[in-house]
């Protein structure tokens, strides 16, 4: 097996990925999954959700954690349909000693033992950049549970949260310094952070830790400043999403890519269909270097 040390340069990572491919060890690049906020969240049964993404050609789905019973039903439906759950999103909170996360999270993580699901954790509340030690402690605790089940963790940047951008996530991941802890570059929230013009720097900084990425179409909201964006389906809007995908490619990222549907108006099935069609057009074109 070819192992990739965490802190290799992007060029070295790209070379190792190429060698792994030649050796027949590499998994397919960029498996594409749908966020459940575009898959009938609260309206469709888990069986309908799993069947819909499978029939449309997605490589998997994401879920927001609610409670163990609810998640068990989703997990069973996805396993029956052969649909991987690429990520499960959980909330964690600073300034809540002993109550930083729902206790059922531990049971949910145990249910996922042996899967490739990544625990997508947010870090909420706190005073920006002043409570990294507490944030790191929460990440280490969740990462410990994940490690017992053979799982990875990814710090999910979210506008308005303590970890609001990939830069915040990387700063905390460095402090945590555990092999199963990485970060996400979430295009939607990088735009909300005002980082549209520095995505090359953002991705380069995140690359040694990057284990999840998300995309969407987008357009700036006129006269509202650099942090105001409309979230759209892939292939829509004025933002050059292809350029973001090329950054992921050029910095050696070949892991899962999710489609963010937050704020995207319209019928869920139509949104899912538009997104996967745009993805099937973009992926081979960009991965081959055009």
Secondary structure, 3 states (H helix, E strand, C coil): CCCCCCCCCHHHHHHHHHHHHHCCCCCCCCCEEECHHHCCCCCCCHHHHHHHHHHHCCCEEEEECCCHHHHHHHHHHHHHHCCEEEEEEECCECCCCCCCCCCHHHHHHHHCCCCCCEEEECCECCCCCCCHHHHHHHHHHHHHHHHHCCCEEEECCCCCCCCCCHHHHHHHHHHHCCCCEEEEEEHHHHHHCCCHHHHHHHHHHHHHHEEEEEECEEEECCCCCCCCEEEECCCCCCCCHHHHHHHHHHCCCCCCEEECCCCCCCCHHHHHHHHHHHHHHHHHHHHCCC
